[in-house]
Amino acid sequence: MDRTARVIGVPMDLGADRRGVDMGPSAIRYAGLADQLEAMDLPCTDGGDIQVPRPEERDPDAGEPEQGHAKFLPETREVCRDLAATVASTVADGEFPIVLGGDHSIAVGTAAGLAGDPDSEVGILWFDAHGDFNTPQTTPSGNVHGMSLAAILGRGQFAGADWADVGVRDENVALVGLRDLDDREREAVRESAVAAYTMTDIDQRGVTAVVGEAVAAATDGVDALHVSLDLDWLDPGEAPGVGTPVRGGVSYREAHAALELVHQQADEALAALELVEVNPILDQHNRTAELAVELAASALGKRIL
């Protein structure tokens, strides 16, 4: 990659039940993200943090109840709008956005920022234990971080939303590493045209075969690829500091192999990288944030030899 990377922090925890992911951007910075990129001869600037309201100052149920259950929806909408504008200006300046969460609801803003150009087709590669495919009427929790991909695709109550529904086609979305889906969410994923790969697929076929196929689907006919990496994609033994850990995730080496393959197959299309759901409160010696830095480096071209 020959662009300057611009780090954008989004200390967001309005979309999740468990507090602490708002400290994720600081933890990833502290783990040496800028130093790692500069050691790879990738120039790096830090654009600071998007301002996020404090949950203690807001009513989680003050949104539109007729639209279903979505906690802190007005606040999430505004944060995502601000992030979209920042990502769009970063791309317009010829820089590469590295977005640090925060919970996964911020992905709506990243995708919207990339999709702001009407002549640009965007694909999404979504590494996650969860589908994030609920809507306000199907969610069992009301947590927007479990609705972010549905919002991007304009599903259910998000259809036509000016801050979501960004025009990404189902066929250019690939979910990798699924292992924890709600019942109605599972049905929605099955009925959609997204490419969905479970941990069983990875066990049976190997991570490189699955990720290679997923990258091909996400980049087919697109101009820009948004890679969204939820650290709970990894097994909790590798990444303990996440808000919603699920046993049975990918190993350390599988994760690196996957992100190395992203660079090999999609380097020219890669338009934004997002690292989310790092929770330092639950971490061990900042281990998960350090892993996030390592995986970002792999996605951007770092190799053993």
ChimeraX commands (.cxc) that place a marker at each C-alpha (Angstrom):
marker #1 position 0.00,0.00,0.00 radius 0.5
marker #1 position 1.40,3.36,-1.02 radius 0.5
marker #1 position -1.08,5.59,0.83 radius 0.5
marker #1 position -0.72,7.29,4.18 radius 0.5
marker #1 position -2.83,5.55,6.80 radius 0.5
marker #1 position -5.09,7.76,8.91 radius 0.5
marker #1 position -6.15,6.31,12.25 radius 0.5
marker #1 position -9.71,7.21,13.28 radius 0.5
marker #1 position -10.82,6.28,16.79 radius 0.5
marker #1 position -14.47,5.72,17.66 radius 0.5
marker #1 position -14.77,5.14,21.43 radius 0.5
marker #1 position -18.28,3.74,21.07 radius 0.5
marker #1 position -20.01,1.46,23.56 radius 0.5
marker #1 position -23.62,2.51,23.01 radius 0.5
marker #1 position -24.25,-0.50,20.79 radius 0.5
marker #1 position -23.28,-3.17,23.33 radius 0.5
marker #1 position -24.41,-4.40,26.73 radius 0.5
marker #1 position -21.00,-4.69,28.33 radius 0.5
marker #1 position -19.01,-1.54,29.07 radius 0.5
marker #1 position -15.35,-1.15,28.19 radius 0.5
marker #1 position -15.09,-1.25,24.39 radius 0.5
marker #1 position -15.04,2.55,24.42 radius 0.5
marker #1 position -11.42,2.18,25.59 radius 0.5
marker #1 position -10.57,-0.03,22.62 radius 0.5
marker #1 position -9.10,2.75,20.42 radius 0.5
marker #1 position -6.74,3.84,23.20 radius 0.5
marker #1 position -5.69,0.25,23.87 radius 0.5
marker #1 position -4.90,-0.40,20.20 radius 0.5
marker #1 position -2.94,2.81,19.93 radius 0.5
marker #1 position -1.05,1.93,23.13 radius 0.5
marker #1 position -0.26,-1.49,21.65 radius 0.5
marker #1 position 1.84,0.28,19.02 radius 0.5
marker #1 position -0.26,0.53,15.88 radius 0.5
marker #1 position 1.54,3.60,14.53 radius 0.5
marker #1 position 4.98,2.16,15.30 radius 0.5
marker #1 position 4.07,-1.10,13.58 radius 0.5
marker #1 position 2.93,0.67,10.41 radius 0.5
marker #1 position 5.92,2.96,10.31 radius 0.5
marker #1 position 8.22,-0.06,10.75 radius 0.5
marker #1 position 6.61,-1.34,7.52 radius 0.5
marker #1 position 7.41,1.99,5.82 radius 0.5
marker #1 position 3.72,2.92,5.83 radius 0.5
marker #1 position 3.28,6.58,6.80 radius 0.5
marker #1 position 0.67,7.02,9.52 radius 0.5
marker #1 position -1.22,9.98,10.91 radius 0.5
marker #1 position -3.75,10.02,13.74 radius 0.5
marker #1 position -7.01,11.85,13.14 radius 0.5
marker #1 position -8.07,11.60,16.79 radius 0.5
marker #1 position -11.42,10.33,18.01 radius 0.5
marker #1 position -15.00,10.82,16.88 radius 0.5
marker #1 position -17.00,12.31,19.75 radius 0.5
marker #1 position -19.40,9.81,21.30 radius 0.5
marker #1 position -22.11,10.68,23.88 radius 0.5
marker #1 position -21.79,9.13,27.32 radius 0.5
marker #1 position -24.48,6.49,27.91 radius 0.5
marker #1 position -25.07,7.77,31.44 radius 0.5
marker #1 position -26.32,11.03,29.96 radius 0.5
marker #1 position -28.81,9.46,27.55 radius 0.5
marker #1 position -31.94,7.34,27.64 radius 0.5
marker #1 position -31.29,4.04,25.83 radius 0.5
marker #1 position -34.98,3.74,24.91 radius 0.5
marker #1 position -35.53,7.26,23.61 radius 0.5
marker #1 position -35.56,6.21,19.95 radius 0.5
marker #1 position -38.54,5.36,17.78 radius 0.5
marker #1 position -40.44,2.58,19.62 radius 0.5
marker #1 position -42.72,1.96,16.66 radius 0.5
marker #1 position -39.63,0.86,14.75 radius 0.5
marker #1 position -38.82,-1.89,17.24 radius 0.5
marker #1 position -36.16,-2.20,19.92 radius 0.5
marker #1 position -32.80,-0.53,19.30 radius 0.5
marker #1 position -30.99,0.99,22.26 radius 0.5
marker #1 position -29.38,4.42,21.80 radius 0.5
marker #1 position -30.44,4.48,18.15 radius 0.5
marker #1 position -30.47,8.30,17.71 radius 0.5
marker #1 position -27.00,8.56,19.28 radius 0.5
marker #1 position -25.67,5.70,17.16 radius 0.5
marker #1 position -27.07,7.36,14.05 radius 0.5
marker #1 position -25.25,10.63,14.79 radius 0.5
marker #1 position -21.93,8.95,15.59 radius 0.5
marker #1 position -22.12,6.94,12.37 radius 0.5
marker #1 position -22.90,10.08,10.37 radius 0.5
marker #1 position -19.84,11.80,11.84 radius 0.5
marker #1 position -17.68,8.77,11.13 radius 0.5
marker #1 position -19.00,8.53,7.57 radius 0.5
marker #1 position -18.00,12.13,6.92 radius 0.5
marker #1 position -14.53,11.53,8.38 radius 0.5
marker #1 position -13.97,8.37,6.35 radius 0.5
marker #1 position -15.18,10.09,3.18 radius 0.5
marker #1 position -12.80,13.02,3.70 radius 0.5
marker #1 position -9.94,10.63,4.47 radius 0.5
marker #1 position -10.48,8.80,1.19 radius 0.5
marker #1 position -10.89,12.09,-0.69 radius 0.5
marker #1 position -7.51,13.16,0.68 radius 0.5
marker #1 position -5.95,10.03,-0.78 radius 0.5
marker #1 position -5.39,8.43,2.62 radius 0.5
marker #1 position -6.32,5.00,3.93 radius 0.5
marker #1 position -8.73,4.91,6.91 radius 0.5
marker #1 position -7.97,2.55,9.79 radius 0.5
marker #1 position -11.01,2.75,12.05 radius 0.5
marker #1 position -10.64,1.67,15.68 radius 0.5
marker #1 position -13.69,0.70,17.74 radius 0.5
marker #1 position -15.57,0.65,19.90 radius 0.5
marker #1 position -18.41,-1.73,19.31 radius 0.5
marker #1 position -19.36,-3.05,15.87 radius 0.5
marker #1 position -22.18,-0.56,15.30 radius 0.5
marker #1 position -19.52,1.83,13.99 radius 0.5
marker #1 position -19.18,-0.28,10.84 radius 0.5
marker #1 position -22.27,1.48,9.50 radius 0.5
marker #1 position -20.37,4.76,9.48 radius 0.5
marker #1 position -17.28,3.28,7.85 radius 0.5
marker #1 position -19.33,1.64,5.09 radius 0.5
marker #1 position -21.36,4.81,4.52 radius 0.5
marker #1 position -18.18,6.85,4.19 radius 0.5
marker #1 position -16.78,4.51,1.55 radius 0.5
marker #1 position -20.09,4.31,-0.32 radius 0.5
marker #1 position -20.55,8.08,-0.48 radius 0.5
marker #1 position -19.25,8.15,-4.06 radius 0.5
marker #1 position -22.25,7.12,-6.22 radius 0.5
marker #1 position -19.88,5.78,-8.86 radius 0.5
marker #1 position -18.13,3.47,-6.38 radius 0.5
marker #1 position -19.27,-0.09,-5.68 radius 0.5
marker #1 position -18.32,-1.33,-2.21 radius 0.5
marker #1 position -17.81,-4.89,-1.01 radius 0.5
marker #1 position -17.57,-5.98,2.62 radius 0.5
marker #1 position -15.50,-8.74,4.21 radius 0.5
marker #1 position -16.85,-9.33,7.72 radius 0.5
marker #1 position -14.74,-11.40,10.15 radius 0.5
marker #1 position -16.96,-12.13,13.14 radius 0.5
marker #1 position -18.33,-14.84,15.41 radius 0.5
marker #1 position -21.73,-13.19,15.00 radius 0.5
marker #1 position -23.84,-12.31,11.98 radius 0.5
marker #1 position -24.85,-8.80,13.12 radius 0.5
marker #1 position -27.87,-9.44,10.90 radius 0.5
marker #1 position -30.67,-8.59,13.32 radius 0.5
marker #1 position -33.05,-5.66,12.92 radius 0.5
marker #1 position -34.89,-3.71,15.62 radius 0.5
marker #1 position -37.84,-6.08,15.21 radius 0.5
marker #1 position -35.85,-9.33,15.37 radius 0.5
marker #1 position -33.22,-8.51,17.98 radius 0.5
marker #1 position -33.51,-10.30,21.34 radius 0.5
marker #1 position -31.27,-7.71,23.05 radius 0.5
marker #1 position -31.82,-4.32,21.39 radius 0.5
marker #1 position -28.06,-3.90,20.99 radius 0.5
marker #1 position -27.23,-2.15,17.73 radius 0.5
marker #1 position -23.83,-3.83,17.40 radius 0.5
marker #1 position -25.84,-6.94,16.53 radius 0.5
marker #1 position -27.64,-5.07,13.74 radius 0.5
marker #1 position -24.79,-3.30,11.98 radius 0.5
marker #1 position -24.55,-5.45,8.87 radius 0.5
marker #1 position -28.34,-5.49,8.51 radius 0.5
marker #1 position -28.29,-1.69,8.71 radius 0.5
marker #1 position -25.60,-1.41,6.03 radius 0.5
marker #1 position -27.67,-3.63,3.73 radius 0.5
marker #1 position -30.88,-1.72,4.43 radius 0.5
marker #1 position -32.73,-4.70,5.84 radius 0.5
marker #1 position -36.03,-4.38,7.70 radius 0.5
marker #1 position -36.51,-1.05,9.42 radius 0.5
marker #1 position -33.18,0.20,8.04 radius 0.5
marker #1 position -34.45,0.23,4.46 radius 0.5
marker #1 position -34.02,3.70,3.00 radius 0.5
marker #1 position -32.29,5.11,6.10 radius 0.5
marker #1 position -30.08,8.00,5.04 radius 0.5
marker #1 position -27.36,7.06,7.55 radius 0.5
marker #1 position -27.40,3.32,6.80 radius 0.5
marker #1 position -28.67,1.39,3.73 radius 0.5
marker #1 position -25.56,2.44,1.83 radius 0.5
marker #1 position -26.19,0.53,-1.39 radius 0.5
marker #1 position -23.92,-2.45,-0.82 radius 0.5
marker #1 position -25.24,-5.53,-2.61 radius 0.5
marker #1 position -25.77,-8.75,-0.66 radius 0.5
marker #1 position -23.71,-10.58,-3.28 radius 0.5
marker #1 position -20.66,-8.49,-2.36 radius 0.5
marker #1 position -20.80,-9.29,1.36 radius 0.5
marker #1 position -18.94,-12.23,2.89 radius 0.5
marker #1 position -19.19,-13.26,6.54 radius 0.5
marker #1 position -16.36,-15.43,7.81 radius 0.5
marker #1 position -16.17,-17.43,11.05 radius 0.5
marker #1 position -19.82,-17.48,12.13 radius 0.5
marker #1 position -20.62,-19.57,15.19 radius 0.5
marker #1 position -23.25,-17.70,17.22 radius 0.5
marker #1 position -26.50,-16.66,15.52 radius 0.5
marker #1 position -29.96,-15.93,16.92 radius 0.5
marker #1 position -32.80,-18.00,15.50 radius 0.5
marker #1 position -34.42,-15.30,13.36 radius 0.5
marker #1 position -31.01,-13.96,12.40 radius 0.5
marker #1 position -29.98,-17.42,11.19 radius 0.5
marker #1 position -33.05,-17.56,8.99 radius 0.5
marker #1 position -32.34,-14.10,7.57 radius 0.5
marker #1 position -28.74,-14.99,6.70 radius 0.5
marker #1 position -29.86,-18.20,4.99 radius 0.5
marker #1 position -32.46,-16.36,2.92 radius 0.5
marker #1 position -30.08,-13.57,1.88 radius 0.5
marker #1 position -27.56,-13.62,-0.96 radius 0.5
marker #1 position -24.57,-12.93,1.29 radius 0.5
marker #1 position -21.73,-15.45,1.31 radius 0.5
marker #1 position -21.73,-16.90,4.83 radius 0.5
marker #1 position -18.96,-19.18,6.13 radius 0.5
marker #1 position -19.14,-20.81,9.55 radius 0.5
marker #1 position -16.35,-22.19,11.69 radius 0.5
marker #1 position -17.44,-25.60,10.48 radius 0.5
marker #1 position -16.58,-24.51,6.94 radius 0.5
marker #1 position -13.14,-23.42,8.15 radius 0.5
marker #1 position -12.64,-26.71,10.01 radius 0.5
marker #1 position -13.61,-28.79,6.99 radius 0.5
marker #1 position -12.01,-26.78,4.19 radius 0.5
marker #1 position -9.23,-24.79,5.85 radius 0.5
marker #1 position -9.04,-21.07,6.50 radius 0.5
marker #1 position -7.20,-20.14,3.29 radius 0.5
marker #1 position -9.73,-21.87,1.03 radius 0.5
marker #1 position -12.65,-20.21,2.83 radius 0.5
marker #1 position -11.11,-16.75,3.00 radius 0.5
marker #1 position -9.97,-16.92,-0.61 radius 0.5
marker #1 position -13.53,-17.65,-1.69 radius 0.5
marker #1 position -14.89,-14.94,0.59 radius 0.5
marker #1 position -12.50,-12.31,-0.77 radius 0.5
marker #1 position -13.46,-13.27,-4.32 radius 0.5
marker #1 position -17.15,-12.80,-3.51 radius 0.5
marker #1 position -16.65,-9.49,-1.72 radius 0.5
marker #1 position -14.49,-8.00,-4.46 radius 0.5
marker #1 position -16.41,-9.23,-7.51 radius 0.5
marker #1 position -17.14,-6.13,-9.58 radius 0.5
marker #1 position -16.45,-3.64,-6.77 radius 0.5
marker #1 position -14.14,-0.65,-6.62 radius 0.5
marker #1 position -13.53,-0.67,-2.85 radius 0.5
marker #1 position -13.31,-3.34,-0.14 radius 0.5
marker #1 position -14.23,-2.65,3.48 radius 0.5
marker #1 position -12.62,-5.19,5.82 radius 0.5
marker #1 position -14.28,-5.28,9.23 radius 0.5
marker #1 position -12.50,-7.36,11.86 radius 0.5
marker #1 position -14.30,-8.10,15.10 radius 0.5
marker #1 position -11.72,-9.53,17.49 radius 0.5
marker #1 position -14.27,-12.02,18.82 radius 0.5
marker #1 position -13.73,-13.82,15.50 radius 0.5
marker #1 position -10.73,-15.36,17.23 radius 0.5
marker #1 position -11.00,-17.97,19.94 radius 0.5
marker #1 position -11.17,-16.41,23.43 radius 0.5
marker #1 position -7.98,-18.25,24.28 radius 0.5
marker #1 position -6.23,-16.04,21.74 radius 0.5
marker #1 position -8.26,-12.84,22.22 radius 0.5
marker #1 position -9.72,-12.73,25.75 radius 0.5
marker #1 position -10.42,-8.99,25.76 radius 0.5
marker #1 position -13.66,-8.87,23.78 radius 0.5
marker #1 position -17.21,-8.02,24.82 radius 0.5
marker #1 position -18.99,-11.12,23.49 radius 0.5
marker #1 position -16.53,-14.04,23.45 radius 0.5
marker #1 position -17.61,-17.33,21.87 radius 0.5
marker #1 position -15.58,-20.50,22.18 radius 0.5
marker #1 position -14.39,-22.25,19.05 radius 0.5
marker #1 position -12.96,-19.35,17.05 radius 0.5
marker #1 position -9.93,-19.22,14.78 radius 0.5
marker #1 position -6.42,-19.68,16.08 radius 0.5
marker #1 position -3.64,-17.11,16.12 radius 0.5
marker #1 position -1.98,-18.55,13.03 radius 0.5
marker #1 position -5.26,-19.01,11.15 radius 0.5
marker #1 position -6.08,-15.35,11.74 radius 0.5
marker #1 position -2.73,-14.22,10.38 radius 0.5
marker #1 position -3.02,-16.51,7.38 radius 0.5
marker #1 position -6.47,-15.06,6.63 radius 0.5
marker #1 position -5.35,-11.43,6.82 radius 0.5
marker #1 position -2.21,-12.16,4.80 radius 0.5
marker #1 position -4.46,-13.63,2.12 radius 0.5
marker #1 position -6.63,-10.51,2.17 radius 0.5
marker #1 position -3.55,-8.48,1.31 radius 0.5
marker #1 position -2.48,-10.88,-1.43 radius 0.5
marker #1 position -5.87,-11.06,-3.14 radius 0.5
marker #1 position -7.41,-7.66,-2.43 radius 0.5
marker #1 position -4.61,-5.17,-1.87 radius 0.5
marker #1 position -5.60,-2.89,-4.75 radius 0.5
marker #1 position -9.28,-2.92,-3.75 radius 0.5
marker #1 position -8.70,-2.58,-0.01 radius 0.5
marker #1 position -10.18,0.80,0.95 radius 0.5
marker #1 position -10.70,0.66,4.73 radius 0.5
marker #1 position -9.74,-1.55,7.65 radius 0.5
marker #1 position -11.77,-1.65,10.84 radius 0.5
marker #1 position -10.81,-3.22,14.19 radius 0.5
marker #1 position -13.65,-3.49,16.69 radius 0.5
marker #1 position -14.83,-4.92,20.01 radius 0.5
marker #1 position -11.50,-4.78,21.88 radius 0.5
marker #1 position -12.39,-4.50,25.57 radius 0.5
marker #1 position -9.35,-3.72,27.76 radius 0.5
marker #1 position -11.33,-4.30,30.97 radius 0.5
marker #1 position -11.63,-7.98,30.06 radius 0.5
marker #1 position -8.18,-8.31,28.51 radius 0.5
marker #1 position -4.94,-9.77,29.85 radius 0.5
marker #1 position -1.99,-7.36,29.68 radius 0.5
marker #1 position -3.42,-5.69,26.55 radius 0.5
marker #1 position -3.01,-8.98,24.69 radius 0.5
marker #1 position -6.07,-8.56,22.45 radius 0.5
marker #1 position -5.14,-5.03,21.41 radius 0.5
marker #1 position -1.63,-6.21,20.55 radius 0.5
marker #1 position -3.15,-8.97,18.43 radius 0.5
marker #1 position -5.32,-6.39,16.66 radius 0.5
marker #1 position -2.17,-4.47,15.74 radius 0.5
marker #1 position -0.47,-7.61,14.43 radius 0.5
marker #1 position -3.46,-8.56,12.30 radius 0.5
marker #1 position -3.72,-5.05,10.89 radius 0.5
marker #1 position -0.09,-5.33,9.85 radius 0.5
marker #1 position -0.76,-8.65,8.11 radius 0.5
marker #1 position -3.70,-7.16,6.21 radius 0.5
marker #1 position -1.48,-4.29,5.07 radius 0.5
marker #1 position 1.38,-6.42,3.82 radius 0.5
marker #1 position 3.59,-7.62,6.65 radius 0.5
marker #1 position 5.13,-11.03,5.93 radius 0.5
marker #1 position 7.43,-13.47,7.71 radius 0.5
marker #1 position 9.83,-13.42,4.74 radius 0.5
marker link #1:1,2 radius 0.2
marker link #1:2,3 radius 0.2
marker link #1:3,4 radius 0.2
marker link #1:4,5 radius 0.2
marker link #1:5,6 radius 0.2
marker link #1:6,7 radius 0.2
marker link #1:7,8 radius 0.2
marker link #1:8,9 radius 0.2
marker link #1:9,10 radius 0.2
marker link #1:10,11 radius 0.2
marker link #1:11,12 radius 0.2
marker link #1:12,13 radius 0.2
marker link #1:13,14 radius 0.2
marker link #1:14,15 radius 0.2
marker link #1:15,16 radius 0.2
marker link #1:16,17 radius 0.2
marker link #1:17,18 radius 0.2
marker link #1:18,19 radius 0.2
marker link #1:19,20 radius 0.2
marker link #1:20,21 radius 0.2
marker link #1:21,22 radius 0.2
marker link #1:22,23 radius 0.2
marker link #1:23,24 radius 0.2
marker link #1:24,25 radius 0.2
marker link #1:25,26 radius 0.2
marker link #1:26,27 radius 0.2
marker link #1:27,28 radius 0.2
marker link #1:28,29 radius 0.2
marker link #1:29,30 radius 0.2
marker link #1:30,31 radius 0.2
marker link #1:31,32 radius 0.2
marker link #1:32,33 radius 0.2
marker link #1:33,34 radius 0.2
marker link #1:34,35 radius 0.2
marker link #1:35,36 radius 0.2
marker link #1:36,37 radius 0.2
marker link #1:37,38 radius 0.2
marker link #1:38,39 radius 0.2
marker link #1:39,40 radius 0.2
marker link #1:40,41 radius 0.2
marker link #1:41,42 radius 0.2
marker link #1:42,43 radius 0.2
marker link #1:43,44 radius 0.2
marker link #1:44,45 radius 0.2
marker link #1:45,46 radius 0.2
marker link #1:46,47 radius 0.2
marker link #1:47,48 radius 0.2
marker link #1:48,49 radius 0.2
marker link #1:49,50 radius 0.2
marker link #1:50,51 radius 0.2
marker link #1:51,52 radius 0.2
marker link #1:52,53 radius 0.2
marker link #1:53,54 radius 0.2
marker link #1:54,55 radius 0.2
marker link #1:55,56 radius 0.2
marker link #1:56,57 radius 0.2
marker link #1:57,58 radius 0.2
marker link #1:58,59 radius 0.2
marker link #1:59,60 radius 0.2
marker link #1:60,61 radius 0.2
marker link #1:61,62 radius 0.2
marker link #1:62,63 radius 0.2
marker link #1:63,64 radius 0.2
marker link #1:64,65 radius 0.2
marker link #1:65,66 radius 0.2
marker link #1:66,67 radius 0.2
marker link #1:67,68 radius 0.2
marker link #1:68,69 radius 0.2
marker link #1:69,70 radius 0.2
marker link #1:70,71 radius 0.2
marker link #1:71,72 radius 0.2
marker link #1:72,73 radius 0.2
marker link #1:73,74 radius 0.2
marker link #1:74,75 radius 0.2
marker link #1:75,76 radius 0.2
marker link #1:76,77 radius 0.2
marker link #1:77,78 radius 0.2
marker link #1:78,79 radius 0.2
marker link #1:79,80 radius 0.2
marker link #1:80,81 radius 0.2
marker link #1:81,82 radius 0.2
marker link #1:82,83 radius 0.2
marker link #1:83,84 radius 0.2
marker link #1:84,85 radius 0.2
marker link #1:85,86 radius 0.2
marker link #1:86,87 radius 0.2
marker link #1:87,88 radius 0.2
marker link #1:88,89 radius 0.2
marker link #1:89,90 radius 0.2
marker link #1:90,91 radius 0.2
marker link #1:91,92 radius 0.2
marker link #1:92,93 radius 0.2
marker link #1:93,94 radius 0.2
marker link #1:94,95 radius 0.2
marker link #1:95,96 radius 0.2
marker link #1:96,97 radius 0.2
marker link #1:97,98 radius 0.2
marker link #1:98,99 radius 0.2
marker link #1:99,100 radius 0.2
marker link #1:100,101 radius 0.2
marker link #1:101,102 radius 0.2
marker link #1:102,103 radius 0.2
marker link #1:103,104 radius 0.2
marker link #1:104,105 radius 0.2
marker link #1:105,106 radius 0.2
marker link #1:106,107 radius 0.2
marker link #1:107,108 radius 0.2
marker link #1:108,109 radius 0.2
marker link #1:109,110 radius 0.2
marker link #1:110,111 radius 0.2
marker link #1:111,112 radius 0.2
marker link #1:112,113 radius 0.2
marker link #1:113,114 radius 0.2
marker link #1:114,115 radius 0.2
marker link #1:115,116 radius 0.2
marker link #1:116,117 radius 0.2
marker link #1:117,118 radius 0.2
marker link #1:118,119 radius 0.2
marker link #1:119,120 radius 0.2
marker link #1:120,121 radius 0.2
marker link #1:121,122 radius 0.2
marker link #1:122,123 radius 0.2
marker link #1:123,124 radius 0.2
marker link #1:124,125 radius 0.2
marker link #1:125,126 radius 0.2
marker link #1:126,127 radius 0.2
marker link #1:127,128 radius 0.2
marker link #1:128,129 radius 0.2
marker link #1:129,130 radius 0.2
marker link #1:130,131 radius 0.2
marker link #1:131,132 radius 0.2
marker link #1:132,133 radius 0.2
marker link #1:133,134 radius 0.2
marker link #1:134,135 radius 0.2
marker link #1:135,136 radius 0.2
marker link #1:136,137 radius 0.2
marker link #1:137,138 radius 0.2
marker link #1:138,139 radius 0.2
marker link #1:139,140 radius 0.2
marker link #1:140,141 radius 0.2
marker link #1:141,142 radius 0.2
marker link #1:142,143 radius 0.2
marker link #1:143,144 radius 0.2
marker link #1:144,145 radius 0.2
marker link #1:145,146 radius 0.2
marker link #1:146,147 radius 0.2
marker link #1:147,148 radius 0.2
marker link #1:148,149 radius 0.2
marker link #1:149,150 radius 0.2
marker link #1:150,151 radius 0.2
marker link #1:151,152 radius 0.2
marker link #1:152,153 radius 0.2
marker link #1:153,154 radius 0.2
marker link #1:154,155 radius 0.2
marker link #1:155,156 radius 0.2
marker link #1:156,157 radius 0.2
marker link #1:157,158 radius 0.2
marker link #1:158,159 radius 0.2
marker link #1:159,160 radius 0.2
marker link #1:160,161 radius 0.2
marker link #1:161,162 radius 0.2
marker link #1:162,163 radius 0.2
marker link #1:163,164 radius 0.2
marker link #1:164,165 radius 0.2
marker link #1:165,166 radius 0.2
marker link #1:166,167 radius 0.2
marker link #1:167,168 radius 0.2
marker link #1:168,169 radius 0.2
marker link #1:169,170 radius 0.2
marker link #1:170,171 radius 0.2
marker link #1:171,172 radius 0.2
marker link #1:172,173 radius 0.2
marker link #1:173,174 radius 0.2
marker link #1:174,175 radius 0.2
marker link #1:175,176 radius 0.2
marker link #1:176,177 radius 0.2
marker link #1:177,178 radius 0.2
marker link #1:178,179 radius 0.2
marker link #1:179,180 radius 0.2
marker link #1:180,181 radius 0.2
marker link #1:181,182 radius 0.2
marker link #1:182,183 radius 0.2
marker link #1:183,184 radius 0.2
marker link #1:184,185 radius 0.2
marker link #1:185,186 radius 0.2
marker link #1:186,187 radius 0.2
marker link #1:187,188 radius 0.2
marker link #1:188,189 radius 0.2
marker link #1:189,190 radius 0.2
marker link #1:190,191 radius 0.2
marker link #1:191,192 radius 0.2
marker link #1:192,193 radius 0.2
marker link #1:193,194 radius 0.2
marker link #1:194,195 radius 0.2
marker link #1:195,196 radius 0.2
marker link #1:196,197 radius 0.2
marker link #1:197,198 radius 0.2
marker link #1:198,199 radius 0.2
marker link #1:199,200 radius 0.2
marker link #1:200,201 radius 0.2
marker link #1:201,202 radius 0.2
marker link #1:202,203 radius 0.2
marker link #1:203,204 radius 0.2
marker link #1:204,205 radius 0.2
marker link #1:205,206 radius 0.2
marker link #1:206,207 radius 0.2
marker link #1:207,208 radius 0.2
marker link #1:208,209 radius 0.2
marker link #1:209,210 radius 0.2
marker link #1:210,211 radius 0.2
marker link #1:211,212 radius 0.2
marker link #1:212,213 radius 0.2
marker link #1:213,214 radius 0.2
marker link #1:214,215 radius 0.2
marker link #1:215,216 radius 0.2
marker link #1:216,217 radius 0.2
marker link #1:217,218 radius 0.2
marker link #1:218,219 radius 0.2
marker link #1:219,220 radius 0.2
marker link #1:220,221 radius 0.2
marker link #1:221,222 radius 0.2
marker link #1:222,223 radius 0.2
marker link #1:223,224 radius 0.2
marker link #1:224,225 radius 0.2
marker link #1:225,226 radius 0.2
marker link #1:226,227 radius 0.2
marker link #1:227,228 radius 0.2
marker link #1:228,229 radius 0.2
marker link #1:229,230 radius 0.2
marker link #1:230,231 radius 0.2
marker link #1:231,232 radius 0.2
marker link #1:232,233 radius 0.2
marker link #1:233,234 radius 0.2
marker link #1:234,235 radius 0.2
marker link #1:235,236 radius 0.2
marker link #1:236,237 radius 0.2
marker link #1:237,238 radius 0.2
marker link #1:238,239 radius 0.2
marker link #1:239,240 radius 0.2
marker link #1:240,241 radius 0.2
marker link #1:241,242 radius 0.2
marker link #1:242,243 radius 0.2
marker link #1:243,244 radius 0.2
marker link #1:244,245 radius 0.2
marker link #1:245,246 radius 0.2
marker link #1:246,247 radius 0.2
marker link #1:247,248 radius 0.2
marker link #1:248,249 radius 0.2
marker link #1:249,250 radius 0.2
marker link #1:250,251 radius 0.2
marker link #1:251,252 radius 0.2
marker link #1:252,253 radius 0.2
marker link #1:253,254 radius 0.2
marker link #1:254,255 radius 0.2
marker link #1:255,256 radius 0.2
marker link #1:256,257 radius 0.2
marker link #1:257,258 radius 0.2
marker link #1:258,259 radius 0.2
marker link #1:259,260 radius 0.2
marker link #1:260,261 radius 0.2
marker link #1:261,262 radius 0.2
marker link #1:262,263 radius 0.2
marker link #1:263,264 radius 0.2
marker link #1:264,265 radius 0.2
marker link #1:265,266 radius 0.2
marker link #1:266,267 radius 0.2
marker link #1:267,268 radius 0.2
marker link #1:268,269 radius 0.2
marker link #1:269,270 radius 0.2
marker link #1:270,271 radius 0.2
marker link #1:271,272 radius 0.2
marker link #1:272,273 radius 0.2
marker link #1:273,274 radius 0.2
marker link #1:274,275 radius 0.2
marker link #1:275,276 radius 0.2
marker link #1:276,277 radius 0.2
marker link #1:277,278 radius 0.2
marker link #1:278,279 radius 0.2
marker link #1:279,280 radius 0.2
marker link #1:280,281 radius 0.2
marker link #1:281,282 radius 0.2
marker link #1:282,283 radius 0.2
marker link #1:283,284 radius 0.2
marker link #1:284,285 radius 0.2
marker link #1:285,286 radius 0.2
marker link #1:286,287 radius 0.2
marker link #1:287,288 radius 0.2
marker link #1:288,289 radius 0.2
marker link #1:289,290 radius 0.2
marker link #1:290,291 radius 0.2
marker link #1:291,292 radius 0.2
marker link #1:292,293 radius 0.2
marker link #1:293,294 radius 0.2
marker link #1:294,295 radius 0.2
marker link #1:295,296 radius 0.2
marker link #1:296,297 radius 0.2
marker link #1:297,298 radius 0.2
marker link #1:298,299 radius 0.2
marker link #1:299,300 radius 0.2
marker link #1:300,301 radius 0.2
marker link #1:301,302 radius 0.2
marker link #1:302,303 radius 0.2
marker link #1:303,304 radius 0.2
marker link #1:304,305 radius 0.2
view
